Amino acid sequence: MSTREVFEYALLRVVPRVERGECFNAGVLVYSRAHSFVAARTHLDEGKLRALDPAADIVGVRAALRAVENVCGGGDAAGQAAGDDAGRRFRWLIAPRSTVVQPGPVHTGLTLDPEAEVERLLDLLVR
């Protein structure tokens, strides 16, 4: 019998004009220490982005979201974080920053399958 393990997650928010503070969810980060697992999945709603900032740099926002996914994946695509363990990559990604793509607060839950949680949370909170 498998037991449910604690996992942590944070939403990735797009804040097109930081000075206005308007944002929308564009991804989710999930970390499970018990499974040595970290992953991000993103979904950019271009209509929402254009509604908040008609001049938004869609290509730049997509690149920033893809960079988060790459850091989670590790390897060469993770850049300087390539050698870090899953927990360290997650902690680096959830650190507050004032850029167009920002992490939200960290929440916790219980799961048997952290990879399934990534998809479930993306569908529930982003799409």
Buried (B, 14 or more C-beta within 10 A) or exposed (E): EEEEBEBBBBBBBBBBEEEEEBBBBBBBBBBBBEBEBBBBBBBBBEEBBEEBBEEBEEEEBBEBBBBBBBBBBBEEBBEEBBEBEBBEBBBEBBEEEEEBBBBBEBEEBEBEBBBEBBBBBBEEEBE
